[in-house]
Amino acid sequence: MRGDGWFHSVCSKDDYMTERVEPLYKLDDVLQRIWRAAPVLISIKNVQGEILAASDHFDQLELPPRSQWLGKSIKELFAPAIAQRIAGYDQQALAQQRPISFIEEWKTKQGKHETYRAVSFPLITSEEKAVCTIAVSRHGAHSSSNDELPAVLSALVEGVLKIELDGAVSLSNTAARELLQLPETSQQNWLPDWHVVDEEGKRLSAIEFLQALQAFATRDETHKVVRFCADSNASKWLMAQAQPLYRDNEKKPYATVASLVPIDQLKKAEHELAIYADLLERTSEAIIVYNAERRIIKVNRAFSKLTGYSADDVVGAGPEVFRTPINSPERYQQIDAALTVDGCWQGEVERSRRDGSSFTAWLTCNRIEDGHGELSHFISIFSDISEIKHQQRTLDYLAHHDSLTGLPNRNLLFDRIDHAINVATRKNGIHALLFIDLDHFKEINDSAGHGTGDKVLIEAARRMQLCTRKQDTLARLGGDEFMLFMEGVTSKEEVSVVANRLLNVISAPYQIEHKEFFISASIGISYFPEDGNDVEALLTYADIAMYQAKSSGRNRLSWYNRRLSEELSERVSLERALHRALGHDELFVVYQPQIDVLSGQIIGAEALLRWQHPERGLVSPALFIPIAEKTGLINAIGDWVLDQVCRQIAEWDQQGLNVPLVAVNVSAQQLGSEQFADRVLAHLIHHQLSSERLELELTESVLMCLDDANACMRRFADAGIRLAIDDFGTGFSSLAYLRALPVQRLKIDRSFLMEVPGNRNDESIVRAVIGLAHNLNIDVIAEGVETELQQQFLHQNHCYAVQGYLHGKPIKANDFAAYLRRTSPSENRLLR
């Protein structure tokens, strides 16, 4: 049947049915027959309480004729007390828009008082307006006989009690007895061992509870919730409803009927709901609940704290109150579409506060449906991620920029080069990559400290930035290495102009804390696409060109060409071979004698390292020593040389061959190692040699580069190991070092003897070095002596120790031993 109204609940407490019906004035024949034949009392009253219709079953009651009360107030039908109670139930049903149950006793035409169980419920229109009430009353049993009443009561899942005025329970069903632990027989002297606690925490004994049911029934209270507690510590929640029983024309009830329903599950759900409500308020994330029309119906405290809006400000408003122009309309359309299709959306949005400011929020929206799949609510949960976004931006900046200079780092540089190459490939663009390495920066770091070095780097970066174009990227790779990527250049001449400008600004003096420092730069340049078409190739070739600039004397630029790659390949091949050489006995030591020209006796020897490559043959030390220093192999190789020399001295001693001392060259890396002094002394001890048998030769440049050289050399001097400055005069020749360091001998470099005698400048330098050594009480020896005239010049100028081809070439240890055996002081020139 169709119509505008609904029968919401045509029911008793144990029987429910629901049916949509036509408006009352359009009831069809079927409904009319039900209306006449139904074994229940059905009445329809308007909101004023006037009886609009009544079923035929009313004719079985002792009532006035229908003509006297139909269409009139219920007061015309029942006694005043009964009419007042029923009117109250109707008004309660209308106000609360729900069924209200009650029990009444009416007198039949046969003179019997029958108990009727009734329910009054409102008729609700589609506009959710209550227009009338329908009351359905049903006899307490299915037949006129009360014999079936116990069976009916026992079938109910609810507990039912009839409580007399004196508090005695005169009637109870099985459910009630199980709930309240009632005896099955008489309850006259019943002494239960249980009590209840109401929701306010008040404790009531069993008798007090029954009395309370009688009391609140007369006050028209709908229900009472209590917790039933037995002495066995078992407990359960009950909802009790009570109705007074009246006889016709009596204003006082003669008994009370109560129903008891277990509500443990309901209380559990209620408790969980309270927890969820508490979580809603305590959570740090803002929460908005919208109804199906997208109107706000609930917000939590976090929402108000975050946005500045109170609940009163926004309840009833729509989501547009939080929208900001920062979000595009497409973003809101995207959210709506996702909610419609997927039922959820998550992402970043900008949200506005009450004061007009905005913040970045992480928003989660969900579409909530009811049990029938119909839209019920929307829920938005969001939090302020402005600080997280700020931290992300900071981390992103740090990930792509150098922390010291603020320049882009390797990652950002390579990203930009990749992008530029992709664009240039389509548009035939040309780029240049400049590898910039600062010369002599390590000396500043080592001598003045890292703090000063950092300030030099910052100033150098600032100067270089002034030389770049807007589209260029200047980056720091680390240490003293920089790169400039010039995007979209027109010619190599344009690149050369910028590179030379960089050389000039970098080499200008640096004033740091009232001190002046000087550095220069070596710049290698690769060209796109001529030299390479990817980042790795351009970087490799610029690096190769930079090393070429450094090898050519520093403070200059070098363009990459294929020949440089070939040379690099040669160096790499030599480096790999050198790694293998030490373990394959390809390295060996040769010895060159040192002679006292006055006596003609051998006063020592210099140990020199040689490398016999299986394919290349004899490799020059000028080639492999720099590679060993660059790769760090020099420490292992140098330690091996010291062990070989000490071992050889000990063998010569055992053979009766006296070599007073052997000089060994030491590199800057060896001298800078913390373990170097320990290793030298360990070799002497292991081979049972006195420390005077070993002399360590160091170049002036090595001493100038090491701040802690003095301490290390003092330790050698204290141990009795002799120290010599090799190639004296070719380095910085600082007299301060000669005064401060414990040096026992100066070695005049061979380059000053090549044109002696004959070249007055070289003669003057040699005389000056000899005079300086004598004045400082330091021994002096000349290397590279190849002629009698050179030796005579040295002798005349009081340099009596010499080394060179005039007295012997460097030879292997066995040959040197043979030389010692056959050579007398007057025959020391035989080995040439």
C-alpha positions, 0 to 999 in steps of 0.5 A: 500500500502507498501513501504519505504516512507511515505506521512506524511501530504497530507493536506490543513489547513482544511483537513488532510490525511495520507497514507503510499505509495510505492516508486514513481516509483512503483505507482500502477494503483489506485494511477495513476488514483488518480494522473490524476483525483485529482482536486488539484495541486500535484507536487513532487520535489527533494531536489534540487528543480527539478520537478519529477512529476506533476498531470494532474490538472497543465494542467488547468493553463496557463503554458508552455508545460510539456516537457519544465519544467518537470524534471527541476527547478521550475524556468522554470515553474513559474515567478521568484518571484513566483518560489523564494517564492515556493522554499523558502517554500520547503526548509523550509519544508525540513529543519524543516521536517514539512508541510509548508502552503502558499497561491498563486494566479495563472492564468488559461487558461481561463485568471482568477486569482485563489487563491490556498491554498497550503502546501509543506511537506517533504517525510521522509524515514525510516532512518528519511531522507528527500529525496523530497518535495510534494506540494499540492495546492487546489483551494480556493473553491470546484467549479469554482464559488466564490459564495461558498467561504463565506460558505467554510470560515464560515465552518473553525474553524480558523479565516481567514482575507484578509488584503488589503495594506491600512490595511482594512479587505476586507474578514473575516470568522465567526471565525475571526469576533468572535475572533477579534470582527469584524463587519459583514459588511464593515470594512472600518471605523472600530474602534475596542476597543481591543488590543493585547500584544505579547510574548515580552510584547509589546502592539499593537492596533488593527490597529497596529496588522493588520499592523504587520501581513502584515509586518511579512508575507513579512519577511517569519516569520511562526507565531506570538503569541499574547494575545487578550485583550478586554476592557471587561477584557476578553482575549485569546491567539491567534496564527496568521499566515500570507501569502502575496498574489502575482499576476503573475510576481509581486514582491510585494504582493497586499494583505495579508491572515492571519489565527488566531487560539485560543491557550489558551489550548496550552498556558495553557499546555505550562505554566504547562510545564514551571512549571514542568521544573522549578520543575525539576530544583528546586527539591532537588532530582537528576533526570535522563531522559534516552531515549528508548535506555537507553542513558541519554538525560537530568539531573537536577541541583540536579543531578550535585550537588549530583554526581559532574557530569555536564550535558555535562559529562553524556548526551549520556552515559548509566547507567553504568557510575554510577555503583559501585562494591558494588552493585552486578550484581544481583541487576542490573538484578533485576532492569531491570526485574522489569522495564520490568515486572512492569514498576517501581522499588524502593529501595536502591543502592550504587551510585558513584560520579565523584571523585570516592566516593560512597553514599547510594541512594534511587532510583526510576526508572520508564518506560515511554510509549507513547500513543501507549504503546511503550517504550519512556523513562526511568526516574531515581529519587534518593537522598542521604540517607547516613545520614539517614542510619547513623542515622538508624545505630545509632538508631539501636545501641542505641536500642540494647545497653546500653548508659552508658556502651556500653554493649548490652541491654535486647533486643539484649541479648534476641535476641541472647539467642533466636538464640542460643536456636534455634541452640542448639535445633538442635545441643544439645548445652548447655548454661548458663545464669548468673544474676549479681546484684551489692551489696551495689551499692545504697549506693554509688549512694546515698552517692557519687552521680549518677555521681560517681555511673555511673563511678563505673558501667562503671568500673564494666562493663569493668572488667566483659568483661575481664572475658568473652569469645568471644562467650559470651554476657554481657548485662546491664539490667538497674540500677545495674543489668547485665546478662552474657549469656554463649553460648556453655558451656561444663560443670557447672564447666566451668560456675563456674570458670567464675562466681567466676572470676566475683565475684573477679574482681567486689569486688576489690576496685574502685578508683573514683576521689581519693576516694575508693569504695567497692561493691560486686555481687550476681550471680544467674545461670540458665542452658539450657536445664536443667532448662528451654528451653526459654528466659523467663524461663532462666531469671526467674530462674536466677533471683530466684537464684540471690535472693537466693545468696543475701539472703545468705549473698551476694558476692556469686553465687547460682545455680537454683534448684526447691526448690528455685522456691517453696520458691519464690512461697511461697513469691509471695503467701505471697505478694498477701495475704499481699496486701489483709491483710490491707483492711481485718483487718488482721493486728493488733498492740500489745504492750510490756511494758517498765519498770523502774527497780528502781521504778517498774513503766511503763515508756512506751511501744513498739508497734509491728505489727502482722498479723493474716492470715485467713489460715496460722495463725499468720505470723512472722514479720520476713517473712512479713516485708521484703516483705512489704519493697520490694513491697512498702507496708511498707509506707501504713502499717507504716502509718496505724500503726502510726494512730492506736498507736496515736488513742490508746494512746488517748483512754488510756488517756480518760480511765485514763490510763497513758502510758508516751510514745509509741515507733514505729519502722520506716523503711528506706523507710518510713524515705526516704519519703518526706511526712513521717514527715508531716504524723507523725505530722498530726497523732499527731495533729489529735488525740490531742497528744503532740509530747513527747508521741511518740518515733520513733525507727530506726536501725543503718543500716537505718541511714547509708543508708539515706543521708537526715536522719539528716534533717528529724530527726532534724525536729522530734527533733524540734517538740519534738518527741523522737528518738531512735536507735534500736538494737544498736551495731548490725550495723555499730555503727558509733560514728559520727552518734551518735554525729551528730544525735538528738538521745535521747535513745539507745536500747541494742539489745537482742543478747548481753543479751542472755549469760549475765551474764556469757559471758565476751565479751557480758558483756563488750559490754553491759557495753560499750554501757551503758557507751557510752550512759551516756557519751553522755547524752543519755538514754539507755534501754535494750530489751530481758530481760527475767531473774532476773540475766539479770536485776540485771546485768543491774541495777549494770551497771546503765541501769535502763530501761528494756523491755522483757518477764521478765515484759511482753509479747507483748499483744493486746491493751485491754489486755494491758489496763487491765494489766495497771489497775491491775498491781501496781509497785511492781506487774509488773512481773505478766504478763509473 
